[in-house]
Amino acid sequence: MFPISGNQLTQLIPQKPPFVFIDSLNEVTKNKCITTFTFKADNVLCENGKLMLAGLLENMAQSAGCKMGYEDFTENKKSRRGFIGEVKNFSVSRLPNVGEQLTTEITIEGKVFGSVTLIAGKVFVGSEKISSCNMKVFFEPEEEIKH
């Protein structure tokens, strides 16, 4: 089943090209997911051959959203939109260059009020951690798909 990419992947998230910042969902467990993204020169958040800071945050948020979308799909629920509510402890050692593949690891640290998910995100290029943060992501309420 994994990796999930292409049209299957974009069905799990509300974003559509050109604003998609993940290429594949490689692993999902109860509290974690791993995605990859190869950064290209025509990306909307490319500046001088580098992915902008906003692109790193969006990559982490979309990775968390992809995990939620995958879980909704496997539970026969309608995919939900998510919104970044807060970012803390954002660190960046360097911006990724065009052509580099990012591997993003999202860990779910908790859920509050049923709609707020607390995550820790880490972005790697190879074994080098280039960015991390803690984020609160607000997800729409769950809905079952009616057939």
Backbone bond lengths (Angstrom), bond angles and torsions (degrees), N, CA, C in turn:
res aa  C-N    CA-C-N  psi(-1)  N-CA   C-N-CA  omega(-1)  CA-C   N-CA-C  phi
1 M - - - 1.437 - - 1.542 111.44 -
2 F 1.316 117.96 -38.51 1.471 120.98 179.65 1.519 109.60 -97.49
3 P 1.287 121.49 149.73 1.463 125.78 -1.20 1.524 112.10 -77.45
4 I 1.336 114.85 155.86 1.458 122.37 174.81 1.524 106.56 -105.63
5 S 1.342 116.54 128.08 1.466 119.76 -177.88 1.524 109.40 -146.95
6 G 1.321 116.27 -177.97 1.462 122.07 176.36 1.510 112.78 61.64
7 N 1.344 115.70 -140.79 1.464 121.15 -177.92 1.517 112.63 -61.31
8 Q 1.334 117.78 -35.17 1.464 120.46 178.02 1.527 110.27 -61.03
9 L 1.327 116.64 -40.58 1.458 121.01 -179.59 1.525 110.74 -67.39
10 T 1.329 117.47 -47.85 1.462 119.61 -175.93 1.531 112.03 -68.80
11 Q 1.325 118.29 -14.93 1.463 120.17 173.01 1.526 111.55 -75.67
12 L 1.339 117.01 -17.43 1.466 120.74 -179.02 1.524 112.87 -87.30
13 I 1.334 117.29 -13.86 1.461 121.09 -177.89 1.526 109.59 -126.52
14 P 1.335 117.64 152.91 1.465 119.05 179.58 1.534 113.66 -77.76
15 Q 1.321 118.21 -21.12 1.466 120.95 -178.91 1.528 110.15 -70.81
16 K 1.314 114.35 147.98 1.460 120.84 177.91 1.524 108.85 -130.11
17 P 1.342 116.84 157.51 1.469 119.03 178.81 1.526 110.16 -54.26
18 P 1.282 117.99 140.77 1.464 129.06 12.76 1.525 114.10 -94.36
19 F 1.345 117.98 15.68 1.460 119.47 -175.01 1.526 112.09 -106.69
20 V 1.329 117.37 39.44 1.462 122.47 176.42 1.523 107.78 -105.56
21 F 1.333 115.75 126.74 1.463 121.70 -175.22 1.521 112.69 -118.03
22 I 1.334 116.21 25.90 1.460 122.35 170.65 1.526 107.68 -141.21
23 D 1.332 116.27 145.30 1.467 121.97 178.40 1.517 112.42 -104.38
24 S 1.341 116.17 -33.29 1.463 118.12 -177.80 1.520 110.79 -152.69
25 L 1.313 113.94 147.88 1.462 122.83 172.34 1.518 105.22 -100.84
26 N 1.322 116.29 115.48 1.464 120.50 -171.75 1.520 114.55 -100.56
27 E 1.334 117.06 -25.21 1.462 119.96 -176.80 1.514 109.16 -159.14
28 V 1.340 116.15 140.54 1.454 122.02 173.35 1.522 108.12 -138.07
29 T 1.327 115.78 127.79 1.462 121.89 170.01 1.522 106.61 -124.30
30 K 1.320 117.61 -176.72 1.463 120.81 -178.00 1.525 111.95 -55.50
31 N 1.315 118.02 -43.19 1.462 121.49 -173.63 1.516 114.44 -118.80
32 K 1.336 118.08 14.22 1.461 118.53 -174.39 1.525 110.64 -152.18
33 C 1.325 115.13 153.50 1.457 120.23 168.61 1.528 108.64 -147.90
34 I 1.313 115.07 156.69 1.460 121.93 178.36 1.523 107.79 -131.11
35 T 1.347 114.87 129.59 1.458 121.34 177.27 1.524 109.00 -125.53
36 T 1.339 115.35 164.84 1.466 120.55 171.98 1.519 108.99 -128.77
37 F 1.333 114.36 156.46 1.456 121.96 179.83 1.518 108.24 -154.10
38 T 1.334 116.21 121.40 1.460 120.50 175.08 1.522 107.33 -97.05
39 F 1.300 115.30 116.50 1.449 123.74 -174.76 1.526 110.16 -77.75
40 K 1.357 116.25 126.55 1.467 121.62 -177.49 1.528 111.28 -114.47
41 A 1.326 116.30 157.96 1.469 122.75 -175.94 1.522 112.96 -63.56
42 D 1.344 118.04 -26.76 1.460 119.82 -178.56 1.533 113.10 -89.46
43 N 1.317 117.04 7.98 1.456 121.00 177.92 1.527 109.81 -62.82
44 V 1.334 116.86 141.39 1.464 120.83 -176.31 1.529 113.17 -64.12
45 L 1.324 118.19 -21.61 1.461 120.75 179.36 1.527 112.25 -108.67
46 C 1.331 115.38 30.77 1.462 121.66 174.91 1.521 108.61 -92.13
47 E 1.320 115.49 132.24 1.461 120.44 176.23 1.521 108.45 -140.20
48 N 1.321 116.05 119.93 1.468 121.94 -179.72 1.535 112.46 54.23
49 G 1.342 116.13 40.16 1.458 120.81 176.91 1.515 115.09 77.19
50 K 1.331 117.45 11.29 1.478 122.27 -179.33 1.526 109.10 -125.64
51 L 1.323 115.76 149.65 1.459 120.95 172.44 1.529 107.57 -78.62
52 M 1.323 116.43 129.20 1.457 121.41 -179.00 1.534 110.83 -68.90
53 L 1.327 116.56 162.20 1.461 121.87 178.17 1.528 111.55 -54.23
54 A 1.323 116.24 -42.16 1.462 120.26 179.49 1.528 111.35 -59.53
55 G 1.322 117.15 -32.63 1.457 121.43 178.02 1.520 112.35 -66.83
56 L 1.327 116.68 -37.71 1.472 119.99 176.53 1.528 110.50 -65.13
57 L 1.333 117.03 -44.27 1.466 120.52 178.01 1.525 111.08 -63.52
58 E 1.325 116.55 -42.94 1.459 120.46 -179.91 1.526 110.55 -64.83
59 N 1.328 117.52 -37.66 1.465 121.44 177.16 1.529 110.46 -60.38
60 M 1.319 117.31 -44.95 1.469 120.18 179.36 1.533 110.85 -66.69
61 A 1.334 117.18 -43.81 1.466 120.56 -179.93 1.538 111.11 -64.22
62 Q 1.336 117.71 -42.80 1.465 120.31 178.94 1.522 111.27 -66.67
63 S 1.324 116.99 -33.49 1.466 119.86 176.71 1.522 110.10 -63.47
64 A 1.340 116.99 -43.96 1.470 120.80 177.00 1.527 110.00 -63.66
65 G 1.333 116.80 -42.43 1.454 120.94 178.34 1.516 112.73 -64.04
66 C 1.316 116.40 -34.78 1.461 121.05 178.88 1.528 110.36 -66.67
67 K 1.316 116.43 -39.77 1.471 120.53 176.01 1.523 109.97 -60.21
68 M 1.327 116.37 -46.78 1.454 120.69 179.38 1.525 110.52 -63.70
69 G 1.339 117.32 -42.59 1.460 121.01 178.60 1.520 112.41 -62.11
70 Y 1.339 116.31 -39.11 1.463 120.80 177.51 1.530 110.27 -63.67
71 E 1.330 115.95 -45.25 1.468 119.59 179.75 1.527 110.72 -64.06
72 D 1.337 117.52 -42.16 1.463 120.28 177.20 1.528 110.41 -59.92
73 F 1.337 117.18 -44.55 1.465 121.68 179.68 1.527 111.04 -60.00
74 T 1.335 117.56 -47.04 1.467 120.45 -177.46 1.528 111.87 -69.40
75 E 1.347 117.33 -20.22 1.468 121.45 178.28 1.529 111.40 -100.66
76 N 1.342 117.08 12.65 1.467 123.46 178.57 1.532 111.89 57.10
77 K 1.328 115.07 42.01 1.461 120.96 177.38 1.511 109.44 -114.31
78 K 1.322 115.51 157.26 1.451 121.81 178.39 1.536 108.82 -68.71
79 S 1.335 116.41 136.82 1.458 121.90 177.85 1.532 109.65 -62.85
80 R 1.351 115.99 139.27 1.461 120.79 -176.24 1.515 111.87 -109.56
81 R 1.314 114.95 151.17 1.463 120.00 172.73 1.525 108.18 -85.32
82 G 1.332 114.38 150.05 1.457 120.66 176.03 1.518 109.96 -125.82
83 F 1.314 115.20 155.57 1.459 121.94 -178.94 1.513 109.20 -134.07
84 I 1.324 116.71 133.84 1.461 120.31 176.21 1.517 108.03 -68.75
85 G 1.329 116.56 124.30 1.452 120.86 -179.76 1.512 113.05 -101.15
86 E 1.325 116.44 -34.68 1.462 120.32 -177.97 1.520 108.57 -159.14
87 V 1.312 115.79 143.02 1.460 122.15 174.71 1.527 106.98 -123.99
88 K 1.325 116.07 130.04 1.466 121.42 177.54 1.523 108.90 -131.09
89 N 1.310 114.60 157.14 1.477 121.71 174.16 1.523 112.70 53.64
90 F 1.328 117.50 36.96 1.465 121.87 -179.58 1.525 108.25 -73.94
91 S 1.319 115.76 122.30 1.463 119.89 177.39 1.518 109.66 -131.38
92 V 1.325 114.71 144.63 1.455 121.85 179.55 1.521 107.20 -138.75
93 S 1.326 116.65 123.04 1.467 119.26 176.07 1.523 111.00 -87.96
94 R 1.357 115.84 -29.58 1.466 120.88 174.91 1.513 108.42 -165.55
95 L 1.322 115.35 158.31 1.460 121.11 175.47 1.525 109.47 -88.15
96 P 1.331 117.56 142.11 1.462 119.56 179.34 1.523 112.14 -71.43
97 N 1.307 115.36 147.63 1.459 123.30 178.17 1.519 110.44 -90.69
98 V 1.321 116.54 154.30 1.465 122.23 174.42 1.532 108.73 -51.32
99 G 1.327 115.76 134.93 1.463 121.80 177.91 1.518 114.87 92.82
100 E 1.326 117.85 -14.15 1.464 119.73 179.61 1.524 110.17 -79.74
101 Q 1.327 115.05 142.90 1.458 120.10 177.44 1.521 109.23 -94.79
102 L 1.337 115.29 125.66 1.454 121.77 176.55 1.519 108.67 -93.77
103 T 1.314 116.13 136.98 1.455 121.89 170.65 1.518 105.87 -114.37
104 T 1.321 115.79 122.11 1.458 120.86 -174.94 1.515 109.40 -114.92
105 E 1.332 114.78 129.84 1.456 122.08 179.45 1.527 108.08 -114.19
106 I 1.312 115.87 123.08 1.458 122.52 178.79 1.524 107.94 -112.62
107 T 1.327 115.84 128.52 1.457 121.74 175.30 1.521 107.88 -116.28
108 I 1.334 116.17 128.33 1.460 121.37 176.99 1.523 107.19 -82.37
109 E 1.327 115.16 119.57 1.461 120.39 -178.22 1.519 112.57 -96.86
110 G 1.321 116.83 -15.35 1.456 119.82 178.36 1.508 111.09 166.92
111 K 1.330 113.80 169.28 1.461 120.84 176.41 1.517 107.31 -131.86
112 V 1.336 115.33 140.79 1.456 121.56 -177.37 1.526 108.41 -127.50
113 F 1.312 117.90 132.85 1.462 123.60 176.68 1.528 113.02 57.24
114 G 1.305 118.70 18.97 1.455 122.36 176.32 1.520 116.11 76.27
115 S 1.335 117.78 -18.40 1.459 118.86 -177.18 1.527 113.53 -119.80
116 V 1.320 117.43 -7.58 1.466 121.35 -179.31 1.527 108.24 -108.81
117 T 1.327 115.72 124.28 1.464 121.08 178.18 1.521 108.58 -112.06
118 L 1.325 115.85 128.02 1.460 122.17 177.85 1.518 107.79 -95.36
119 I 1.335 116.25 122.67 1.464 119.70 -177.07 1.523 110.88 -125.01
120 A 1.321 113.95 157.40 1.463 122.24 167.10 1.515 105.72 -119.04
121 G 1.316 116.19 127.25 1.454 120.89 -179.01 1.516 111.18 -116.75
122 K 1.321 115.96 142.63 1.463 122.81 175.09 1.519 107.92 -134.85
123 V 1.343 115.49 135.58 1.462 121.03 179.16 1.522 108.17 -118.04
124 F 1.330 115.68 130.19 1.458 122.43 -178.42 1.519 110.20 -121.11
125 V 1.320 116.11 148.29 1.460 123.62 163.25 1.522 103.56 -116.14
126 G 1.332 115.83 109.22 1.461 119.34 -170.52 1.520 108.27 63.06
127 S 1.326 117.23 -128.55 1.464 120.78 178.50 1.527 112.57 -95.43
128 E 1.342 116.84 0.75 1.464 121.64 -178.10 1.533 110.56 -87.72
129 K 1.335 116.29 117.27 1.468 119.69 175.26 1.521 107.66 -77.43
130 I 1.350 116.36 120.56 1.464 119.82 -177.05 1.528 112.69 -107.54
131 S 1.332 117.89 -16.04 1.453 119.63 -178.43 1.522 110.33 -159.79
132 S 1.342 114.92 153.51 1.462 120.27 175.19 1.526 108.88 -158.96
133 C 1.311 115.69 159.62 1.458 120.66 175.01 1.526 109.49 -168.25
134 N 1.316 114.31 168.63 1.452 122.83 168.27 1.518 105.57 -111.26
135 M 1.322 116.08 142.24 1.453 120.29 -173.64 1.525 109.43 -142.63
136 K 1.326 115.35 144.70 1.458 121.46 167.60 1.516 106.23 -104.03
137 V 1.322 116.04 124.84 1.456 121.20 178.95 1.526 107.61 -118.33
138 F 1.331 115.69 126.66 1.453 122.32 178.05 1.519 108.44 -95.18
139 F 1.341 116.57 124.82 1.464 121.40 178.29 1.524 109.84 -110.32
140 E 1.336 115.09 145.38 1.460 120.58 175.74 1.527 109.29 -60.10
141 P 1.341 117.56 158.26 1.470 120.15 176.57 1.523 111.48 -61.24
142 E 1.337 116.25 153.71 1.458 121.81 -179.98 1.514 111.12 -72.91
143 E 1.343 115.43 146.76 1.467 122.09 174.49 1.517 108.27 -138.55
144 E 1.317 115.44 133.96 1.461 118.75 174.67 1.515 109.05 -77.87
145 I 1.318 116.14 146.59 1.462 121.20 176.60 1.519 108.25 -78.33
146 K 1.316 115.28 126.74 1.473 119.95 179.37 1.527 108.65 -95.20
147 H 1.313 115.41 127.45 1.478 120.45 -179.13 1.498 111.11 -95.96
